[in-house]
Amino acid sequence: MQKLPKEKRDRILAIVFGTIMVVVALYLLLIADQNKTVEVAARQIDDKTNQNRKAIMLIQQEKQYRQERDVAQLKLDKIEVTMASGGMISWIYKTMNDFISRHRNVVLSEVQNNPKLGDVGMLPQFPYQAVTFNVEVTAFYHDFGTFLADFENYYPFFRVQNLEIGPSRKAGPAEDEKLGLKMEIVALVKPGSVL
């Protein structure tokens, strides 16, 4: 087998070369395309697996989100109880008298009967309106400071603005040092309430 005639050797080389060419052509035409299809399918499977994993996580977190929403709704309901509602004048008198009863040296002098209803103006599409009351109290300076700090802490969603301090309308010599304090109290209005 060492020495084959040239014709046989060329024929064998041609058959080997032809076989190699057919194998390469089959690989390029069939197997390479199938490998690409398999890679694409594997990537799609990975993507779908990741999407499925994320969906399962969201489903598991749904209970937690519902609990958080329910807690937030309870907080909102608790806040809405302190909002202005019903007849606004009677509401501010009741609210102020209930609160001032905790501060014996502060006296509610006057509440003007023309509250102003309007938008809050801080956030776009804010679902609440605000009502502004002009209120006047008399108190000693230190007592009023304690009252104001307590008021702002007790009603964190009210705002005191345009505070004017002056001498009080004197009722007697013991009240010489009392101050008359005019202020605007801005409160959120519970939806559905009327002036």
N, C-alpha and C positions, 0 to 999 in steps of 0.2 A: 503494500500500500504506500510504500514510500514514494515510489515514482509512478505517478499516474500520467497517462497521456495528457497532453495539453488540452485536447478537446474535452475530456472527461473532467479535468480539473476546472476548466472554464465553466462547464455546465454546472458543476457542483457549486462553484462560487456564485454563479448567476442565481441558482436555486436558493442558496443561503441569503444572498443579498435581496432577492425578491421576497423571501419569507420575512426578513427583517423589515422590509418596506411595508409589507402587508400588516405585520404586527404593529408597526408605528402608526400606520394609517388607521387601523382599527382603534388603537389607543386614543389617537387624537380625535377621531370622529365619534366614538361611542363612549369610551371610559372617561375621557377628560370632561365631556359634557355632563355625564352622570355625576362625576366628582363635584362639579360646580353646582349642580342641582342639589346634591346632598349637603354641600356647605350652606347654600341659601336656605334649605329646609332646616338645617341645624340652627342657623341664626334666627329664623322665624320661631322655632321652638323655644329658643332662649328668650326671645322678646315676649312671647306669649306666656312663658313661665314667670318672667318678671312681672308682667301685667297681672297675672293671676295672683302672685304673691302680694302685690300691692293691693289688689282688690280684697283679698282675705284680711290683710291688715286693716283696711278701712272698715270692713264689716265688723271686725273685732273691736275697733275703736268707736263704732257707732253707738254702742251702749254708753260709753264714757261721754261722748258728745251730747247725747240726750240728757244725761245726768247734769252736765255742765249747763246746758240750756235751761233745764228745770230749775237749777239753783239760781241762775241769772234771772229767770222769770219771777221767782219768789222775791229776790232782792228788788226788782223793778216794782212788783206789787206793793212791797213794803214802802218804797219811796213814794209811790203814787198816793198812798194814804196821807202823806204829809203835804201833798200838792193842794193848791187852791181849788175848791170845788163848791158847787151849789151857789148860793148867794154870796158874792165876793165880800161885801161889806160885813155881813154877819160872820163869815168865815174868818176875816182878819181880826175882828173884835174878839171872837172866841179864841183864836190862836194866840193873840197877844195877851189877853187876860189870863189864859191858862199858863202862859210862860212867865208873865210878870208876877204871878202869884208866888213864884219861886224866889223873887227878888223883892223883899218887902220895902226897900227904900227907893224903888223905881215906880213912878206913877204914870199910867197912860193918860195923857192930857187930851189928845185929839187924834182922830183918823178922818182924813178928808173923804167925803162921799163921792169922789170922782176917780176911781181907779182907772188906769190906762192899760188897755189890753193891746198886745202887739206881738210881733215875732221876736224870738230870742236874738236872732241876728248873729249868732256865733258860728253855727254850723249850717250848711245848706241842707235843705229838706229835713230839718229837725222836726220831729212829730209833735212837739209841744209848743204852746204859746206861753208868753210871760205876762203877768199882770203886775203893775207898779202901784204901790200904795204910798201915800204921803202920811207919815206917822209922826206924832210929837209926844215926847215923854219929858218928865222932869225928874231929876235925880242929882245927887252929889256926884262930883267928877269920878271919884274912885268907884262908887256904886255903879255908875253907868259903864265904866270900863269893864267891870266884872260881868255886868249884864250883857254887854255887847259880845264879849269873848264867849260867854256861855251860849248866847243866842246863835252865833255863827258855828259853834261846835255842835249844838243840838240840831240845827237845821242846816246841814252842809249844802243843800241845794237852793237856799235862799241867798240873796245878795243884798247887802246894805250899801247904799251909795248916796252921794250928795248930802253928807252929814254936815249940818250947821249947828254950831254951838253958840249959845247966847245966854243972857241972864233969864231966869224964869220969871213968870208972872208971880210976884210975891204974894203969898197967902198969909204970911206972918213973920215975926222977927226971927224965928227959929229956922226959917227957910231962906235967909239972906244969901247963903252961899250955894243954893241950888241952882242948877243950870237947866235951861230949856233946850232940848235937843230935837231938832227936826231932821228927819232922814227919810229916804225912800227905801222901801223894802220891795225887792223884785222877787216874785215867786213864780214857779212854773205852774201852769194851769192843767189840771187833770183833763184829758180829752173828753169832750162831751159836756163840759160845764158851761154855764152861761153867766154873764155879768148880772 
